[in-house]
Amino acid sequence: GPGPKAASLSLRAATADQILQSVPKDMSEELGSLMQQTGCESVNGLRVILLGPPCSGKSQLAPILAEKYGIEQISIYDLVGEEGAAGSKEVEKAIDRLCDGERRGRGFVLHGYPMTIVQAKEMEKRGYEVDVVIELLRSDEEANVWREGRMVDLETGLVYHSTLLEAPGDAASRLQKQESNSKEAFEASLQAYNEEVEKLRTFFAGELVQVDASLSRGVLPIIRDVSQALDGICPIDDSMLLAPGGMAAEGEVYNFIKGANKGIRAGGLLSHVMGLNSYDVSEFIPFYVSGQQVGWLRKTFAKLLDESQRAKKTKAFEFQWPGCGIDGVPQMGCVELHPSLWDSSVEERSERVHTLVKCMWDEGLIRGWRGEMQSVSQTFNSDPVLKLERGAVPYFGVASYGVHVNIFTEDNDCNIDVWVARRAKDKPTYPGLLDQCVAGGQPSDLGLQENVEKECIEEASISEDLARRAVPAGAVSYMYETRKGMSPKTLFCYDLRVPPSFVPINSDGEVEEFFRIPLTEVVQSISQHPEEWKPNSALVALEFAVRRGAINPDTEPDYLDIVKMLRGCK
């Protein structure tokens, strides 16, 4: 764990009152209003990185954001200590601690790390995901001015300045300058940051928001700008409303949408179904292979793809940009597999595309490399026309598939109880959230029933004989946009009725607990506490509830819209 220096720099000890007392009285009222304005109830917790040169105000801003959005603040010094942060020996241990499921589930604001592109890629490799990166822009000269007077309250971790932000009287005896404030340490850190910052900007291009952090602006305008950026990213509680067409953060962290023109009730079931059917197709162009549309590319990514292809002097794709045709009719444009590959085998096509995609990943233009290939086809049952690196799939907007199994009991009076799983806190995605007991992606080399039976055995220790009784009951389709691109998904739903004595047992360590509750309570839970559910699992549960009458047109005014949107119809 962190040594004494790290403990002295922990910023998590400051209370809201202490934060308000850390600024002049004429600023505290507005600061208090800013801090109380929004409570983030993101599915995975809002995950923020504060990027910027040393002494750019990251440590001052972090506790304010943590209080405002109800997330944890983490300094790299909390993880590896002041000395360890400068080296690399403790980096892997630090990242493992940063990425543990409990922290990931609460959300956090991280500052002081990463400082290099190597560190950023290592964090991604270990499962770290971020919703937004705030870069604080401050000149080297102003950063040095802040360094010269910068002091830390050893009890609260709050940052003050000898002339620009004086500490309250009761904190004076606790103030201390840190070793990292020395001119030599500052200049070394500043040089290292300036050498890496352009690479970091490119790597975080999809999440980056730049904010002017000049000392002349004062702290409140900076906080207002950062808050405005985060309020546009962070899903908000059910009592607050967003405009239609909101964009989901990567990992299916979605907005609760208010359809003002459709009379959708905030907190109603339909609003949660809409959250995973949120996209603006005008920002995309279709992706074709051999005359078949297989995906969507965000226009900005299509341009990067074109530029990369030109730079590498390869021919993997052909581009037709949006515009007007000869007859004046607007043309949507498209990206197609290059004609030279039309008659090639799937393997030859995939190799050329993969080479270009790998180069883009090396340059930080594509994120989330998986090292696995996914088959691409026009429909689920059609032959593959291409194989694509899984990490690139969101950028190309190709469909992905999975299976979910509703495990339930039913008595003679048709009362239905559903077995629900709570995901383990150390799961890379959606830690601690509610889920079906059995669910998984659909491999290209397995049939659906075969995959269902495999997942039943692996995830809930269901016997082979019982697993074979799972029956196909329909599908849930949805499509939403992320910062990477379009994400069309289809989940094949299976039902498995089990005897009252049945109790699932997890065998892969990915479930914290199983419990059985009435289907009506499942619906109530999703309606009142959607943030507790893995988003697509909530859709599967709602689809099951529709089929079994727990949601019906006599009691649910949005019934028809819910049914349509569970099939991916906007």
C-alpha angles and dihedrals in degrees: 000000000000118000128233094287092054092048091052090055097050107128096190094086096073117105126211091255092051091050091052091048090053092073131058115279093248089060101041097079094055091041090053090051092050093049093052097043101093136023111197116222097177117165092240098022122261109287115203134177119199108211125187145108120291112287094019094128102267095131091048094050099042100073091047092054091045091055094043096050100031094241135129122262119221129188117195086235088063087060106040108007128248094287096042094053091067094053136054106230094089097037097100093048090047093052092048089054092045092051099046113132096246094057092041091053094053096045124230149205111233124195135178091035143114098029097163136043089241090058091047092052092046090054091051091047089056094053101267113152128183132199099201138002115209112202113200109211113211128151120247089244094053091044088056091050089054091047094054093060101026117128133171128219102230093207101049102019090231117148126232138173127225093232109006099048115014120201121240115263097257091056097052095091092051098053119113137171112232126227089244087065092070115115092240094051091045094051093047092050092045092051092049091049095048090052091055105032098092091051090049091049090053093046093051095036093125094052102031124121118174120211128189105240098177113154090232090066095061126221101284098061089049091051090048092053094047092046091051090053094048094043087059091053103036120085109232134217122279094261091064127067137219129202117259117267096043115166122243120229118239114281093041095286094158141191122244099237126215111203099204093184093050100049094240113175117232107248093017120134092251092059090060093047089051090054090073094042098058120127144123109222092194088076092059141063124207123258117221134192117188092343094309122113108231103162153345130259124203106240092236091054091046089058091050089049091052093048092048092049091051092047092051091043092227132133112223099128141026120214131212108183124213115267143107124311126224090274092051094253112139113253120213093209125215147212115237135185105262113270090237087069099047094097094036125106121261089253093054092047092047094049093055093045091045092053091055094043091050091053090052090051091050088054093049094249093118122044136198103041111197104178090227130108124228124201116240121209138155094244135011095259099038123101118270115262096185143005118225134189106260092231089059095049095092090052092054094042096226121161123263129194140209144169127238124186123208105211111196148154126222129193130207091272091056093251107155127207120188127210109229128190128213109213119236116265091236094056110125091230130039096354114198095007127130120262145159112282091241125033139132148148119282113248116214092231097057134069118237096250090045091052092048092053092047092050092047091056096043100042105034105016090241113170119250092244093053094042090056089063092068107115129201110251106173139287141271118220127187140158130200137163126244130184088269097050146276120338115199113180138176124195118197108218122216129184123215118184111202132189119264090251093058118114120179119229121202115226104174100057093241097112126070095194145342123220137173122228136165115273090237089059090051089057091046091050093052091047096048103028109024091153088071092063133076098247101236092041088058089056092052091049091050091049089053090048091052092051093047096045099250086120112040138166094249094062104024113065092193093050099123094045091049092051092048095048093048083064092051096257112141 
